[in-house]
Amino acid sequence: MAADAASTPTQSGAQSTASSAPAGPPAAQARVVMSPSEVSRALRRMAHEILERNKGHEGLVLMGIPSRGVPLAHRLAAIIEEVEGAVVPVGALDVTMHRDDLRRQPTRPVLPTTMPPGGVDDRIVVLVDDVLYSGRTIRAALEALTDLGRPRAVRLAVLVDRGHRELPIRADHVGKNLPTSSAERVKVALAESDGTDEVRISGGDR
């Protein structure tokens, strides 16, 4: 009924305003900013940077921040093992209960924290996450890490750094620096959970 009324001439012979009004701009489409091959190359470069910074694999521990930081940590560890011929311990560090925005965000499920073999005391812990944004997740991770032990040093590796920091936190190893507006959304997809490796950006005025 509504469609027919919109296309019927009015008594004055003019089309109704419903049919002549502009449709407005289309919704912004997500665009791919990292392909599977680019994700793979970025992780391989990051693994080599971690080894170079540490002068080898000795004392290294990788702690992935759920959810996508965990498979990324395992991938980095696999590349390091391929290069060095040695296994680097990997753990998972849930930060949910240490976040400072719990009251403002929807309820978050608490995910498992897994202690790496040998623990974290006196080790070089590399926190691994998919996207670095405000820095609040990493602040929570540093606090959560103190519950597990006392590392010799803590470093940060992220696949994407999109800027807009709210805290004085900087990544040591970055797969891709991606300038964004605060209105844009960055979505990381990984084969382990999403069936493919990809980074997309959507929203904003781009």
N, C-alpha and C positions, 0 to 999 in steps of 0.2 A: 504494500500500500504506500509506504513512504517513498519508494523509488518512483512509482507511477506519478505521485503528486509532484515530485521534484521535476519531472520531465514534461508536465502539462503546462501549456501557455496560460498565463493569467488573463483576466478579462481585458486588460489593456494591451495584450499582445506580447508583453515582455516575458522572458523566462523568469521563473522564481529565483530568488536570491540563493536558495539552497543549491541550485545547479550551477550558478555562475560564480559562486564564492571560490577563491583560490583554495587549493587542497592543503597548502602549508608545506614546509620542508619535510622531506622524508626522514625517518629515523636514522641516526648515524649508524653506519655499518662497522662492525668490528673488522679490523685489518690485522693481518699477520705481520709481526715485527721480528719474529725469529722462527725460522723453519726447523724441521727435524735435524737437518745437517748443521745448521747454525748452532742449535742447542748442543749438539754433540761436540762441535769444535770448541765452543765456549767452555764446556766442562773439561775437555782435555787440556786446554790452556790453563784453566784454573788449577787443575791437579799439578801441572808442572810448576806453576807459580808457588803453590803450597810447598812442594818439595824444595824448590830453590830457596824460599824464605827460611825453611827449617833446616836447610843443608842436609836433606835426606829424610828418611821416614822415622828415624829414631825418636821416640817419645811422643809421636803424634797420636791423637785420638780425634775422631770425627763424631760430632753430636748433631744429628738432624732434628730440626724443629718441625713437629707434625703440622700439616700432614705431608706436604710435598717436599719439605726439607729432608725427610727421612730417606726416600728413594734417591734423592740427589746426593746425600752423604754416601750411600752405598755405591753409587756410580763412581763418585770420586775415589772411594777406597779401591774399587776394582781397577781403575786406571792406574792408581799408585802401585797396586800389586803387580800390574802388567809391566810397569816401568822399573820398579825396584826389586821385584821378585820377593816381596815381603808383605805380610798381612797387616793392615792398619785397623785397629779396633774401631767399631762403629757402635754408637748408642743412639737412643732417642730421648729428647728432652721436652716434655710437655710443659707449657708455660701458663696454662689456663688460670690456675689459682694464684698466679703472681701478677696478673694483669691489673692495671690501674683503671681500666674502663669497664669492669664487669657490670657495674650498675647501669651503664648507658647502652650496652650491647645486648643482643639476644642471648639467651642461655647457650653456653658453649659446652659440648661434651668434653669430659676430661679423658684424654688419650693416654696410653701407657708411656711411662718413662722407663727406658731400658738402660741399665748401667753397662757400659762397655767392659769387655774382659780386662781385668787389671785395674779398673776404676779410673779416676781422673786426678788423683793426688799426684802432684809434681809432674804432671803431663802437660804437653802443649795441646790444648783443646781448641779445635776449629769448629765453631758453630756454623751450621749450614742451613740456609733458608732459601725460599724461592724468590721472594720480592722484599726489598728493603724500602720502606716508605717513611713513616713518621719516626721510627726508631723505638717505639714503645714495646713492640714484641721482643726486640733484642734486650731492652732494659729488663723485661720480665724474665728473659732467658738467663741473663747474668745473675739475677736474684735466685732463680731456680737452681742454677748450677752450684751456688753456695751450699745448698742442701745436700749435695752429693760429695763434696770434698773441696780441696784447695788445689786448683791447677797451678802450674808454674807460670803459664800465660794463657790468655784467651784471645783468639783471633776470629774473624768473621768472613765467611764466604757466602755470597748471594748470586743467584743466577741473573737477577735484574735489580738494578738500583734506579728507582724512578724519581728520586729527589723528595722534596717537601719534608725535610727533617724537622721534628719538633724537639729533639733532644740531641746533645753533642755526641752522636754515634756515627762512625764511619766504617765502611767495609774495607777489609784488607785485600780481598780477592773478589772481583766483579766480572760476571760473564758479559753483561751489556749494560752500559749507562743509557737510560731511556728517559730523556726529558719529557715530562708530562704536565698537564694542567691538573689541578686538584679535582676537577669535574670528571676527568677521564678514569677509566677502570682498566687495570692490567690483569689479565687472566693467564696463568701458566697451566698448561696441560702437559701431563707426562704419561708415557706409555703404560706405566705400572697401574695408574688409576683411571686414565682417560682414553687409553687406546692409541694415543699419538703424542709426539713431542711437539709443542707449539707454544708460542707466546703471542697473545692477541691484545690489542688495545681498542677500547670503544668509548663512546660518550664524548663529552666536551664539544668543542667547536671545530674539530679537525675534519 
